[in-house]
Amino acid sequence: MTAALPWVVLALACAASATPSQTSNKHGSVWPEAINDLVYGPSWPNFVNKTQRWSTYDAPTFDLVFLPETEEELSQGLQFMSKNQIPWLVAKAGGHGYSATLEIVQDAVMINMEKFNYAKLNTDNGLTVGGGASFRDLTAAAAAGGRELTIGSCPCVGATGAMLGGGVGRLQGLHGLTSDAVRDVRLALWNGTIIDVSADSHPDLFWGMRGAGQNFGIVIETTFETWPATNGGLQYDAFMTFSADSVEPVIEAMNSLFPVNPNLALVILFAINAETLEPFIAIDLVYSGPAEEGQKYTQQFANYSMGLMEEMIRWEDLGDKSAGGAIMAKCLNGQSHSMWDSITADVDVPTFSELLTSFGTLVAKNPGLVNSTVLLEIFGQQGIDAHPANFSAFPHRGELNNMVAIEMAYTDDSLKALSDDWARSWRDRISFPAVGGYSPAIQYQNYAHGDEPLSNLYGTQKWRQRRLTDLKRRYDPHGFFNGYHAVPRDVADWN
């Protein structure tokens, strides 16, 4: 039986290309001749296409877009902008950074890294990935050599940006976080200086890049460790749907899977049928191994499922094909997306049952929120916990049982206050220690809204906060990289 999907995937048309002209800006500065032809203003027909981001919620604004083609050009641009106090947005790759903190970046230069969109597998099986590459680019290069590593669920997300905040994903039970696989990073600092960062070169910064890296520079390229593809690269994928009245036994079945097998990953959606406005549950279950082993887990949900699609999918195609293409629907740019997340020890049955009911009531009264979802990601922890707590700046080892992300999506901005109030109240309720299981509450910064205490994102340990603050002072002394969950430059400012 095949379940109908309530999502519609739309395509964006690309604007025509044009040639830039000599460019000045409201800061009164004229760009150097050597890179002027790489800078475009709003009159350029392709300006909107090159500056558009995934979300319009509390968004940054841009006067210019800078498209460097080499690291030397990127360096020259950073030297010019820092000298003239011209703000820029931390480089765009996938454009999926959606924290509300980005609103502080106004009338800025968008640095678009599309010319650094490459990924290549080296002879030593290291994977070198340009700062403009998406997860789709990364997986194609790795899979061509029969290799794999942890990636996020959405193939359109920029691989570098996700890595900088940690990088959770379906294979983390086997291989740890995306950032755990980093061998070295080539980085452009605020003043255009380019450095190589690894365990042997700038080791303190290497520690900070993996979990808080958006604070310190622009990544030109990253080299990752890879592993032989599990099961020859074939993974079992089962997409199941459930009615809202099955929420309690479905959650109980999910909780019975803890601790999660390292080969197993579940992505759960509370969603709304676009035609009936009825809430329902969808589960995408992926097992890195033979179908008969994965089906043992699918069977735990069989008594409640309204529909099941199952197939073997190649690792590199999971993002595009899994969940019947539902995940790909989340790649559409230009809507307002506000995200509110929490990490919980398990999935509290009464709380999440009430959450689904409340969600359905909200959307029934406000159909403009029909594309909103509540996402739960339940992945293995063994690969992450194989590293000590001080391995990197990522602070949540041993605490990632269940990640909850409430995503409010709409095009009518009059729904903003209503959706914010609803999502914030549920985020806070889920994060309460009696429900979430952690005290103080913790959040995964790649999914965070931006109003959380920074200690929730980066860790409460004083040694960790002092180390991050020291790195911020040394590598971003003027706060050019403060747009996304900025690490304080004073230890007293941690909250």
Secondary structure, DSSP 8 states (H G I E B T S, - for coil): -----------------------B-TT--B--HHHHTTEE-TTSTTHHHHH--SB-TT---EEEEE--SSHHHHHHHHHHHHHTT--EEEEESS-----GGGGG--SEEEEE-GGG--EEE-TTS-EEEETT-BHHHHHHHHHHTTEE----S-TTSBHHHHHHT----TTHHHH--TGGGEEEEEEE-TTS-EEEEESSSSHHHHHHHHHHGGGT-EEEEEEE--EE-GGGGEEEEEEEEEEGGGHHHHHHHHHTT-S--TTEEEEEEEEE-TTT--EEEEEEEEESS-HHHHHHHHGGGTTT-SEEEEEEEEGGGHHHHGGGGTGGGGG--SBEEEEEEEEESS--HHHHHHHHHHHHHHHHH-GGGTT-EEEEEEE--HHHHTS-TTSSS---TT--SEEEEEEEEES-GGGHHHHHHHHHHHHHHHHSHHHH--SS----GGG--S-S-HHHHH-S-HHHHHHHHHHHHHH-TT-TT-TTT---SSGGG--
